[in-house]
Amino acid sequence: MKTKAKPLLALLLALTMLFAAAPLTAFAADAGDTVVWSFGDDADSYAVLGEAVVGTQTVDKPYSGYLFTAPEAGLYQLTVTQNGSTDVGEMTWYGVTNDLADGKASTVKPLDVLCATPDAEEWESFYSFAAGETQLIGFDDLPDGKPLQVTITFVDAVVSLTPYEPADTYVIDASIWQYEDSSSSVDVDLAFAVTLAKGKTCYTYPVVTGTLQPGDVTLQAEFGGITSEFTLHCVAVSDVISAVAFPEDYDPTVAEYYNGDAYLKNDFPTELVVTFPDGSKKSFDVEIGEWFFGYFYYADVVTPDGVSFSIYIDAYYDDDSGDYLLEAYVGETTLAKVTCPVEIANRRENLKYFFSCMSYAFTETMSGLPYNIAYGYGLAGIFEDLGYMFSYMREECAQILAYLF
């Protein structure tokens, strides 16, 4: 399924990672021909309106587009307007093919993002074309049925791509990652300086490929038709940490409530004790982070050599062992794990937890927040929880009556 173009840097970078550059292919077509463009399990047919040129052309029918052949290699910018307004991105989908051949396409050309500074919050997006490369610029619906204008502008050619202030050491699975699908793609939070032919320097986070392993690793960065090799020094987690422990006085007991919910009674530990290869130990505070689905716990660690990364903490129920576990980990590497004893909540604790759940659920319901997405607790959950409480109270009353009589 296609998504509408949205001005989110994370989305643009994710698309850049997802759609690798395809081999340059030639495709010739006349006005009136069609291009079948596949999007996963879906496919749409786009009528070819003609050959686009650097400049402005009009799109006057839905599911149509122009073939564009780049006269020179470099970055091109598309500006789509309707009656002079650029506010059309949320009302229709448009994109550029990346593998056009024989009237068929199946991928979308990634957007190349440039920033004025490495940490800029504003950026510009472009499409990279090789000289002579032909692709379809396709459009879906026309907002209000009115024609659109698409302006193609040649911006500049990329001359060089250089890492900007890389760290001395990267910890595999902690500050640099190999993608989980075992592809050659590498995720690293490293900006690159981009030098353009006209002399301007900008910054970007390009596609990076290679294979990670401890030692000096040679990787490749791709942006704007340029591939640049660079070397980073990588280490395994076990190279910089010997052991991790929870505080000796920390009690990881889990309280299990009437409805099956289970939580650490004392919440998460407030610190982690880390032992380094030289035998030294140091405690690091545990912080709380927030994301769309809730909270996560982590400790920012700095080794004696100045290597910094985060250790994450999680508590979960293990289906295999049937135990509740508290774990400190980096990537797929477990650094500390303890089994949490389970304590069944008493009557007072259950009632307190019940009213807390009801208060939270009704508050979130009245405020209209998507709590059911974030926490899996919607209106249906409220009634389900009421059922759990009635069952619990019936059993409690039965026990009291049995005791009295």
C-alpha positions in Angstrom: 0.0 0.0 0.0 1.3 3.5 -0.9 1.5 6.2 1.7 1.2 9.9 1.1 4.3 12.1 1.0 4.9 13.5 4.5 7.6 15.9 5.6 9.2 13.6 8.2 13.0 13.1 8.1 12.7 9.6 9.7 10.2 8.6 7.0 12.5 9.8 4.2 15.5 8.0 5.7 13.5 4.8 6.2 12.5 5.0 2.5 16.1 5.5 1.5 17.1 2.4 3.4 14.2 0.4 2.0 14.6 1.1 -1.7 18.2 0.4 -2.9 19.2 1.9 -6.2 18.3 -0.3 -9.2 20.4 -0.9 -12.3 20.0 1.8 -15.0 17.6 0.6 -17.6 16.1 2.3 -20.8 12.4 2.5 -21.5 10.8 4.2 -24.4 7.0 4.9 -24.6 4.6 7.2 -26.4 1.9 9.3 -25.0 -1.1 7.1 -24.3 1.0 4.0 -23.3 0.8 2.7 -19.8 3.2 1.8 -17.0 2.1 -0.9 -14.5 3.6 0.0 -11.2 3.5 -2.6 -8.4 3.3 -1.7 -4.7 3.6 -5.0 -2.7 0.5 -7.0 -3.5 -1.2 -4.0 -5.3 -0.5 -2.7 -8.8 -1.7 0.5 -10.5 -1.6 1.4 -14.2 -0.4 4.9 -15.1 -1.1 6.5 -18.4 2.0 8.1 -20.0 1.3 11.8 -20.7 4.5 12.3 -22.6 8.2 13.2 -22.0 8.9 15.6 -19.2 11.7 18.2 -19.4 13.5 20.3 -16.9 10.8 22.9 -16.3 7.0 22.8 -15.7 4.4 20.4 -17.1 0.8 19.8 -16.4 -0.9 16.6 -15.1 -4.5 16.7 -16.1 -5.8 13.2 -15.4 -5.6 10.8 -12.4 -3.3 7.8 -12.4 -1.0 9.3 -15.0 2.5 10.6 -15.3 5.5 11.8 -17.3 8.6 9.9 -18.4 11.7 11.9 -17.4 15.1 11.3 -18.8 17.8 13.1 -16.8 20.1 15.2 -19.1 22.9 15.0 -16.6 23.8 13.2 -13.4 22.9 14.8 -10.1 20.1 15.9 -7.7 16.8 16.9 -9.1 13.9 18.5 -7.2 10.2 18.1 -7.9 7.8 20.8 -7.0 4.1 19.9 -7.3 1.6 22.7 -7.2 -2.1 23.3 -7.9 -3.2 26.8 -8.8 0.1 28.0 -7.5 -0.2 26.3 -4.1 2.2 23.6 -2.9 -0.2 22.3 -0.3 -1.1 19.2 -2.3 1.1 16.5 -0.7 -1.5 15.3 1.8 -4.3 15.2 -0.8 -2.7 13.0 -3.5 0.2 10.5 -3.8 3.0 11.0 -6.2 6.4 9.4 -6.7 9.1 8.3 -9.0 9.8 4.8 -10.2 13.2 3.3 -9.5 13.3 0.2 -11.8 11.4 1.1 -14.9 11.7 -1.5 -17.8 9.3 -2.8 -20.4 6.5 -0.8 -19.1 6.7 -2.2 -15.6 8.0 -0.9 -12.2 8.0 -2.2 -8.7 10.0 0.1 -6.5 10.0 3.8 -5.6 13.0 6.0 -6.0 14.3 7.1 -2.6 14.4 10.7 -1.6 17.9 12.1 -0.9 17.8 14.5 2.1 20.2 17.4 2.6 20.6 19.5 5.7 22.4 22.8 6.2 24.1 21.4 9.4 24.5 17.9 10.8 21.8 18.4 13.4 19.4 20.7 11.5 15.7 20.2 12.0 15.0 21.6 8.5 16.0 19.8 5.3 15.4 19.6 1.6 14.7 16.5 -0.4 15.8 15.6 -3.9 15.8 12.7 -6.3 19.2 11.4 -7.6 19.4 10.6 -11.3 22.2 9.2 -13.4 22.8 10.8 -16.7 20.4 9.4 -19.3 18.3 7.5 -16.6 14.6 7.3 -17.5 11.9 7.0 -14.9 8.1 7.7 -14.6 6.9 10.5 -12.4 3.5 9.2 -11.5 0.4 10.7 -9.8 -2.7 9.3 -8.3 -5.8 11.4 -7.8 -6.1 15.1 -8.7 -7.4 17.1 -5.7 -10.8 18.5 -6.5 -10.4 17.1 -10.0 -8.2 20.1 -11.0 -4.9 19.8 -12.9 -1.5 19.7 -11.1 1.7 21.3 -12.2 5.0 19.5 -11.7 8.2 21.5 -12.0 11.5 19.6 -12.4 14.6 21.5 -11.4 18.2 20.4 -11.7 19.9 21.4 -8.4 23.6 20.2 -8.5 25.8 17.2 -8.9 27.4 15.5 -5.9 31.2 15.6 -5.9 32.2 13.9 -2.6 30.7 12.2 0.5 32.8 12.3 3.7 32.0 11.1 7.3 31.5 14.0 9.6 33.2 13.7 13.0 32.9 9.9 13.4 33.4 8.4 16.9 36.7 6.7 17.7 34.9 3.4 18.5 31.5 2.0 17.7 29.9 -0.8 19.7 28.2 -3.4 17.5 24.5 -3.7 18.4 24.8 -0.6 20.6 26.0 2.3 18.5 26.1 0.6 15.1 23.8 -2.1 13.9 23.5 -4.7 11.1 20.0 -4.9 9.9 18.0 -7.9 11.3 17.3 -9.4 7.9 21.0 -10.2 7.5 21.3 -7.8 4.5 24.4 -5.7 3.9 22.6 -2.6 5.2 24.1 -0.9 8.3 22.4 1.5 10.7 24.8 4.1 12.2 24.0 7.5 13.5 26.7 9.3 11.5 26.3 12.4 9.4 28.2 12.8 6.2 29.4 16.1 4.6 28.2 16.4 1.0 30.3 18.6 -1.4 28.3 19.8 -4.4 29.8 20.7 -7.8 29.1 24.4 -7.3 31.1 24.4 -4.0 28.3 24.2 -1.4 28.7 21.8 1.5 25.6 20.2 3.1 25.0 17.2 5.3 23.1 14.0 5.0 22.5 10.5 6.5 23.1 8.2 3.5 22.5 4.5 2.8 25.4 2.6 4.4 26.3 -1.0 3.5 28.9 -3.5 4.6 29.4 -6.3 7.1 30.1 -5.5 10.8 32.7 -7.3 12.8 35.1 -6.4 15.5 38.1 -4.4 14.2 38.5 -1.8 11.5 35.5 -2.2 9.2 35.4 -0.8 5.7 31.8 0.3 4.8 30.3 2.0 1.8 28.1 5.1 1.8 25.8 6.0 -1.1 24.2 9.3 -1.9 23.4 11.3 -5.0 25.0 8.8 -7.3 28.3 8.8 -5.4 29.6 5.8 -3.5 32.3 6.5 -0.9 34.3 4.0 1.2 35.1 4.8 4.8 36.5 2.9 7.8 35.1 2.7 11.4 36.6 0.9 14.4 34.1 -1.5 15.8 34.1 -3.6 19.0 31.8 -6.3 20.4 29.9 -5.6 23.6 32.1 -8.3 25.3 35.2 -6.3 24.4 34.2 -3.4 26.5 32.1 -5.0 29.3 33.0 -8.0 31.5 29.8 -8.2 33.5 26.6 -6.3 34.5 24.7 -6.7 37.8 21.6 -5.3 39.4 22.2 -3.7 42.9 22.5 -6.2 45.7 19.7 -4.6 47.7 17.3 -4.6 44.8 14.2 -6.9 45.1 12.8 -8.0 41.7 9.6 -9.5 43.1 6.7 -9.5 40.7 3.1 -8.8 42.0 0.4 -10.7 40.1 -3.1 -9.2 40.2 -6.7 -10.4 39.9 -6.8 -10.0 36.1 -3.5 -11.6 35.3 -1.5 -8.4 35.1 1.9 -8.7 36.6 4.4 -5.9 37.5 7.6 -5.5 39.4 6.6 -4.4 43.0 9.6 -2.1 43.3 9.6 -1.0 39.7 12.9 -1.2 37.8 16.3 -0.8 39.6 17.6 2.7 39.8 21.2 1.8 38.7 23.3 -0.9 37.1 26.7 -2.0 38.3 29.1 -2.5 35.3 32.4 -4.4 35.5 35.0 -3.5 32.8 37.7 -5.8 31.3 40.4 -4.0 33.5 38.5 -5.2 36.6 37.1 -1.7 37.5 33.5 -1.3 38.4 31.1 1.7 38.2 27.4 2.3 38.8 25.3 4.0 36.2 21.8 5.5 36.8 18.8 3.9 35.1 16.8 6.4 33.1 13.2 6.3 31.8 12.5 6.9 28.1 9.1 7.3 26.4 7.9 6.2 23.0 4.6 5.7 21.3 3.9 2.3 23.0 4.9 3.2 26.5 8.1 3.5 28.4 11.6 1.9 28.3 14.4 1.8 30.8 18.1 2.2 30.0 21.4 3.3 31.5 24.0 5.3 29.5 27.4 3.7 30.0 30.8 5.3 29.5 33.8 2.9 29.6 37.2 3.9 31.1 38.3 4.4 27.5 35.5 6.9 26.8 33.3 4.6 24.7 29.7 5.5 25.3 26.5 3.5 24.6 23.2 2.4 26.3 22.3 -0.8 28.2 18.5 -1.5 28.2 16.4 -3.2 30.9 13.3 -5.2 30.4 11.0 -7.3 32.6 8.9 -10.0 30.8 7.2 -13.3 31.1 9.1 -16.2 29.5 6.8 -18.7 27.8 9.5 -21.4 27.7 10.4 -21.4 31.4 7.1 -20.1 32.8 9.1 -17.5 34.8 9.1 -13.7 35.0 12.6 -12.5 34.1 14.4 -9.2 34.5 17.1 -8.7 31.9 19.8 -6.2 31.0 20.9 -6.4 27.4 22.5 -4.7 24.4 21.0 -5.8 21.1 20.9 -9.6 21.1 23.5 -9.9 23.9 22.2 -10.6 27.4 24.4 -9.0 30.1 22.4 -9.8 33.2 19.3 -11.9 33.9 17.5 -12.8 37.1 14.3 -14.8 37.8 11.7 -12.8 39.6 9.8 -14.4 42.4 6.0 -14.1 42.1 3.8 -12.8 44.9 0.0 -13.0 44.5 -1.4 -9.5 45.4 -3.6 -9.5 48.5 -7.1 -8.1 48.7 -6.1 -4.5 49.5 -3.5 -4.5 46.7 -6.0 -5.9 44.2 -8.7 -3.3 45.0 -6.1 -0.5 44.8 -4.9 -1.8 41.4 -8.5 -2.2 40.2 -9.5 1.4 41.0 -6.2 2.7 39.5 -7.0 0.8 36.3 -10.5 2.2 36.2 -9.4 5.7 36.9 -6.8 5.6 34.2 -9.1 4.0 31.6 -11.9 6.4 32.1 -9.6 9.4 32.1 -8.0 8.3 28.9 -11.4 7.5 27.4 -12.8 10.9 28.2 -9.7 12.7 26.9 -10.0 10.9 23.6 -6.4 9.7 23.5 -5.6 6.5 21.5 -4.8 4.6 24.7 -6.1 1.3 23.3 -3.4 1.5 20.6 -0.6 2.5 23.0 -1.6 0.2 25.9 -4.1 -2.2 24.7 -6.7 -0.9 27.1 -9.8 0.5 25.5 -13.5 0.5 26.4 -13.7 -3.2 25.7 -10.9 -3.6 28.2 -12.8 -1.7 30.9 -15.7 -4.1 30.7 -13.4 -7.1 30.5 -11.6 -5.9 33.6 -14.9 -5.5 35.5 -15.6 -9.1 34.7 -12.2 -10.1 36.2 -13.0 -8.1 39.3 -16.4 -9.6 39.8 -15.0 -13.1 39.4 -12.3 -12.2 41.9 -14.7 -10.8 44.5 -17.0 -13.8 44.1 -14.1 -16.1 45.0 -13.1 -13.9 47.9 -16.7 -13.9 49.3 -16.9 -17.6 48.9 -13.7 -18.1 50.9 -15.0 -15.7 53.7 -18.3 -17.5 53.9 -16.6 -20.9 54.0 -14.4 -19.6 56.8 -17.3 -18.2 58.8 -19.7 -21.1 58.4 
